[in-house]
Amino acid sequence: MGDVAAKIKVMPNSPEVDLDDLQDRLEEELPEGAKIRGFERDDVAFGLVALLPTVIVPDGAGGTEAVEEAFSQVEDVESVTVENVGRL
């Protein structure tokens, strides 16, 4: 089996959230076997900026569900949605 790359949109719950700190906390909460290949930032509205990590997970690991759940548990995260998924 190969790996799957997913771009995940992580919305902070406030424009005042320190995105560098949030990014570090997301990396710390990654499930075993998953890794982040990079982050993008997307200006949403009214000063709110979403983080868009590209996460690599093994194909047989049940998809991105474990990553989505882990990211949802991080403090200051309002929502987590998968934007794009593809095989490597």
N, C-alpha and C positions, 0 to 999 in steps of 0.2 A: 504494500500500500504506500501511497505517496503522502504528501502534505497538502493542506488546504490553507489558502491565504484569505483572510476576511478583513475588510475595512469596516470598523465599528465606530459609530458616532456616539460619543459620550458627552451628554449635556450637563454642565455644572448647574447647580441650583441657584446661582447668583453671579452677576458680573464681577463681584468682588473676590471671587475664589481665585487663589494663586494657582495659575495653570501649571507652572513648573512643579509646584508641590503636588498637585493633583496627578500629574503625569508620573511622578516618582511613586506615589501611592498605588496607582494602577499597576505599575510594573511589579511592585511587591506582592500584589494579590493574584498574579497570574497562576492558574492551575499548573500542576506538574506536566511537563511535556509541551507547554505552550511558550511561545516567545514573541516579543514585539520586534518587528523589523523597521519600525519608524513611526513618527507622529507627524500629522499635519494639523493645522488649525484652520477653522472655518468661522469667519465673522457671521453671526446669525442675525442679530438685531439689538439695538439699544445697548451696545457695549458687551453683549453676551457672545462669548466665543466657545465653539464646540471643539473638543479634541477628537481627532480621527486617527487612532492607532491602527496600523496594519498588523494583524496578529496571525502567526503561523501555528497551526495545530495539526497533529497527525490525523490522517484521513479516518482512521478507525476509532477515534476518540469520542465519537458522538457529536461531531460538528462543533459549533461554537457555543453551545448551551452552557458549558461549565465556565467559559470566559465571560459570557454575558451575565451570568449569575454572580460571579466573583466581582466584576466591575460594579454591578448594581448595589453591592454591599459596602462599597467605599464611601466614606463620609464626603459630603458635598456633591454627590452625583444625583442628578434629577432623573435622568433616563439614559438607557442604553439601547441602541438599535443597530442591526446589521445593515450596512449600506450596500456591500458588494461581497460576493464569495466566488472563489475560483480555485481550481487545482493547480499545483505547481508541477 
